[in-house]
Amino acid sequence: MAPYFGSVRYMSARNFDQFKQAVEYWSAPSSNLVYADVKGNIGWVIGGLAPIRSNWDGLLPVPGDGRFEWAGRWKGEQLPRVYNPSRGTSPRRTK
């Protein structure tokens, strides 16, 4: 199945918790995904595959010689996300 089919799940979410769970199936390149509902709630979630790599800070590309292989991937609550942030403040992580 194509990676972007994960979007079918979050398009039918009825609340932010369902939206966050559905984004777990987004396996296309990392994307900023935004939530809004008719009650005025808003949210932001990162979707995609974000690698955990030892010996790497993410600032520059790495050689493909095996020293920087994935040691898993960041997922779910480990990735940044916010829900109804206060205006003008830094994003808060939801629990």
PyMOL commands that set and color helices and strands:
alter all, ss='L'
color gray80, all
select helices_A, chain A and resi 3-11+16-23+76-78
alter helices_A, ss='H'
color red, helices_A
select strands_A, chain A and resi 31-36+42-47+50-53+70-74+81-83
alter strands_A, ss='S'
color yellow, strands_A
deselect
rebuild
show_as cartoon
